[in-house]
Amino acid sequence: MRAPLGNFDVVRPAPQALDLLVAPVADAVRAWSGPVPADELIHVDTEPQWADTAAFVEHYGPELLHESANCVVVAGKRGGETTLAACVVLSGTRVDVNGAVRRQLGARKASFAPMDTAVGETGMEYGGITPIGLPASWALLVDTAVTALPHVLIGSGSRRGKLIVPGKALADLPNAVLIEGLGAA
């Protein structure tokens, strides 16, 4: 099997790579439903030391920068309450935390969640957090530029491996909210 983007040696449909996925991601793939079939979610095996975006594109190809997205966990605070959410933006952009995220969450203050919170709440590894398999109560804020891509490279829940999914599949994830301009240059 060949991946729809990039040049990877080990490529499998995600339902055939459940043993390589962390529990919440594997569970989400098993329960996958919607207009995009689960077999269109592709797992590519990659080395953990190349998981961070800059190192990844340097090692696997600079063209992937424009075909990949990052998923970050944010915390919105208002009146002593904290709301966690995830944001998915193109890898070449940064999440507009103080604008779009704060407004969408109805928060007085928004920031990136601490690493231990992001890892503990998602059950995923830092540097591999993915929008697939997030806690059911979280909002998932997705930049429309990500959903416009035919295929997008995202984390797999661990630092080893990535998922390649049709961009439109992210719009159908639980609690997904599409936001134009969520990622700023």
Secondary structure, 3 states (H helix, E strand, C coil): CCCCCCCCCCEEEHHHCHHHCCHHHHHHHHCCCCCCCHHHCEEECCCHHHCCHHHHHHHHCHHHHHHEEEEEEEEEEECCEEEEEEEEEECCCEECHHHHHHHHHCCCEEEECCHHHHHHHHCCCCCCCCCCCCCCCCEEEEEHHHHCCCCEEEECCCCCCEEEECHHHHHCCCCEEEECCCEEC
